[in-house]
């Protein structure tokens, strides 16, 4: 596996998104963030899944900004 394809730990993802690792694990368990569950409770996340998660959040935020508030 090359450096660009390194799987990320919940702690690394949390640092990138400025949230706690507990939040990342919650998102992983719920499926909101896609990840790989290895032996036991070891989670790993592909970098492209983090990017997809960010893109989805940005798209939802943009959609909410365009929605007229009544």
Secondary structure, 3 states (H helix, E strand, C coil): CCHHHCCECHHHHHHHHCCCHHHHHHHHHHCCCCCEECCCCCEEECHHHHHHHHHHHHHHHHHHHHCCCC
